[in-house]
């Protein structure tokens, strides 16, 4: 058997050492795991605002969500009107309207409930009996904000 030169034996030794070093260093290369959802990333990053509290709109409460903020006369009227014909879509509106942050979402609670979750359900017909109330609706529905300025 032919003997290899010394430089080849050293090269083989370095190659084995480099491979071993790479294998051991790869074990700890996982880094930090990515957040599993948007809430986790918002909690980790102080510059990402938390999503608004729109109520427990994912569960059915039979249109009996307890208000967690002061409601206007008109909002109380709208909730009562929604509760008379309670459906999953109406229940979503009641939960959102009763929440502290749902009314501040762009498009209001109408957007929260009908832009995705209850897209295929019929929307409530309106709140004609609530339109006499002087304060504006916060549902965000077109035409539900009451008379425009200068009328009435």
C-alpha positions as a Python dict, from the first residue, in 0.01 Angstrom:
ca = {
    (1, 'X'): (0, 0, 0),
    (2, 'X'): (129, 337, -91),
    (3, 'X'): (183, 590, 186),
    (4, 'X'): (20, 932, 142),
    (5, 'X'): (227, 1248, 179),
    (6, 'X'): (211, 1427, 513),
    (7, 'X'): (28, 1728, 368),
    (8, 'X'): (-260, 1504, 249),
    (9, 'X'): (-295, 1347, 592),
    (10, 'X'): (-316, 1696, 750),
    (11, 'X'): (-573, 1804, 492),
    (12, 'X'): (-791, 1502, 577),
    (13, 'X'): (-764, 1585, 946),
    (14, 'X'): (-874, 1945, 887),
    (15, 'X'): (-1163, 1829, 672),
    (16, 'X'): (-1285, 1593, 945),
    (17, 'X'): (-1245, 1864, 1212),
    (18, 'X'): (-1433, 2118, 998),
    (19, 'X'): (-1715, 1871, 933),
    (20, 'X'): (-1743, 1794, 1306),
    (21, 'X'): (-1744, 2165, 1394),
    (22, 'X'): (-2016, 2231, 1136),
    (23, 'X'): (-2228, 1942, 1267),
    (24, 'X'): (-2203, 2060, 1629),
    (25, 'X'): (-2272, 2423, 1543),
    (26, 'X'): (-2580, 2332, 1337),
    (27, 'X'): (-2745, 2184, 1647),
    (28, 'X'): (-2792, 2531, 1800),
    (29, 'X'): (-2882, 2713, 1478),
    (30, 'X'): (-3256, 2710, 1540),
    (31, 'X'): (-3255, 3075, 1647),
    (32, 'X'): (-3566, 3221, 1800),
    (33, 'X'): (-3889, 3068, 1676),
    (34, 'X'): (-4123, 3284, 1471),
    (35, 'X'): (-4434, 3405, 1653),
    (36, 'X'): (-4730, 3177, 1595),
    (37, 'X'): (-4983, 3456, 1541),
    (38, 'X'): (-5023, 3831, 1507),
    (39, 'X'): (-5106, 3875, 1876),
    (40, 'X'): (-4775, 3721, 1981),
    (41, 'X'): (-4583, 3949, 1747),
    (42, 'X'): (-4777, 4254, 1869),
    (43, 'X'): (-4695, 4163, 2229),
    (44, 'X'): (-4327, 4123, 2142),
    (45, 'X'): (-4302, 4449, 1948),
    (46, 'X'): (-4408, 4762, 2141),
    (47, 'X'): (-4449, 4953, 1812),
    (48, 'X'): (-4723, 4722, 1681),
    (49, 'X'): (-5057, 4827, 1830),
    (50, 'X'): (-5282, 4559, 1974),
    (51, 'X'): (-5596, 4488, 1772),
    (52, 'X'): (-5910, 4668, 1893),
    (53, 'X'): (-6143, 4490, 2134),
    (54, 'X'): (-6446, 4424, 1913),
    (55, 'X'): (-6616, 4191, 2159),
    (56, 'X'): (-6657, 3816, 2150),
    (57, 'X'): (-6797, 3819, 1797),
    (58, 'X'): (-6688, 3461, 1729),
    (59, 'X'): (-6936, 3313, 1974),
    (60, 'X'): (-7315, 3326, 1982),
    (61, 'X'): (-7461, 3507, 2284),
    (62, 'X'): (-7828, 3525, 2176),
    (63, 'X'): (-7799, 3906, 2138),
    (64, 'X'): (-7745, 3945, 2513),
    (65, 'X'): (-7386, 4069, 2528),
    (66, 'X'): (-7328, 4285, 2833),
    (67, 'X'): (-7220, 4637, 2731),
    (68, 'X'): (-6864, 4714, 2841),
    (69, 'X'): (-6888, 5086, 2773),
    (70, 'X'): (-7149, 5360, 2804),
    (71, 'X'): (-7402, 5329, 2521),
    (72, 'X'): (-7590, 5617, 2369),
    (73, 'X'): (-7968, 5621, 2351),
    (74, 'X'): (-7953, 5536, 1983),
    (75, 'X'): (-7713, 5245, 2040),
    (76, 'X'): (-7943, 5102, 2306),
    (77, 'X'): (-8232, 5133, 2059),
    (78, 'X'): (-8033, 4958, 1785),
    (79, 'X'): (-7933, 4673, 2019),
    (80, 'X'): (-8297, 4627, 2122),
    (81, 'X'): (-8402, 4621, 1754),
    (82, 'X'): (-8133, 4364, 1670),
    (83, 'X'): (-8232, 4146, 1967),
    (84, 'X'): (-8596, 4123, 1855),
    (85, 'X'): (-8487, 3920, 1551),
    (86, 'X'): (-8166, 3766, 1683),
    (87, 'X'): (-7955, 3581, 1428),
    (88, 'X'): (-7583, 3505, 1425),
    (89, 'X'): (-7522, 3825, 1224),
    (90, 'X'): (-7737, 4037, 1459),
    (91, 'X'): (-7563, 3877, 1758),
    (92, 'X'): (-7227, 3977, 1610),
    (93, 'X'): (-7348, 4337, 1576),
    (94, 'X'): (-7476, 4341, 1936),
    (95, 'X'): (-7147, 4198, 2069),
    (96, 'X'): (-6941, 4444, 1867),
    (97, 'X'): (-7156, 4745, 1946),
    (98, 'X'): (-7138, 4660, 2319),
    (99, 'X'): (-6759, 4630, 2310),
    (100, 'X'): (-6515, 4910, 2394),
    (101, 'X'): (-6336, 4915, 2058),
    (102, 'X'): (-6562, 4781, 1786),
    (103, 'X'): (-6725, 5113, 1713),
    (104, 'X'): (-6383, 5268, 1645),
    (105, 'X'): (-6287, 5021, 1372),
    (106, 'X'): (-6293, 5169, 1022),
    (107, 'X'): (-6640, 5091, 890),
    (108, 'X'): (-6769, 5028, 1242),
    (109, 'X'): (-6930, 4709, 1361),
    (110, 'X'): (-7094, 4665, 1022),
    (111, 'X'): (-6746, 4609, 877),
    (112, 'X'): (-6642, 4378, 1163),
    (113, 'X'): (-6943, 4151, 1118),
    (114, 'X'): (-7018, 4161, 745),
    (115, 'X'): (-6677, 4191, 581),
    (116, 'X'): (-6588, 3831, 658),
    (117, 'X'): (-6767, 3635, 927),
    (118, 'X'): (-7129, 3685, 819),
    (119, 'X'): (-7070, 3782, 459),
    (120, 'X'): (-7343, 3555, 322),
    (121, 'X'): (-7606, 3635, 585),
    (122, 'X'): (-7873, 3897, 523),
    (123, 'X'): (-7805, 4230, 687),
    (124, 'X'): (-8064, 4372, 926),
    (125, 'X'): (-8321, 4585, 741),
    (126, 'X'): (-8244, 4904, 931),
    (127, 'X'): (-8336, 5097, 1238),
    (128, 'X'): (-8612, 5335, 1134),
    (129, 'X'): (-8743, 5351, 1490),
    (130, 'X'): (-8397, 5454, 1614),
    (131, 'X'): (-8342, 5734, 1362),
    (132, 'X'): (-8527, 5986, 1579),
    (133, 'X'): (-8250, 5965, 1836),
    (134, 'X'): (-8025, 6274, 1820),
    (135, 'X'): (-7692, 6092, 1859),
    (136, 'X'): (-7526, 5923, 1560),
    (137, 'X'): (-7518, 5551, 1510),
    (138, 'X'): (-7186, 5377, 1555),
    (139, 'X'): (-7274, 5072, 1351),
    (140, 'X'): (-7113, 5224, 1044),
    (141, 'X'): (-7403, 5132, 818),
    (142, 'X'): (-7480, 5350, 520),
    (143, 'X'): (-7787, 5556, 597),
    (144, 'X'): (-7794, 5450, 962),
    (145, 'X'): (-7625, 5766, 1086),
    (146, 'X'): (-7954, 5951, 1106),
    (147, 'X'): (-8052, 6272, 935),
    (148, 'X'): (-7771, 6468, 778),
    (149, 'X'): (-7672, 6810, 907),
    (150, 'X'): (-7933, 7072, 825),
    (151, 'X'): (-8225, 6831, 817),
    (152, 'X'): (-8482, 6782, 1071),
}
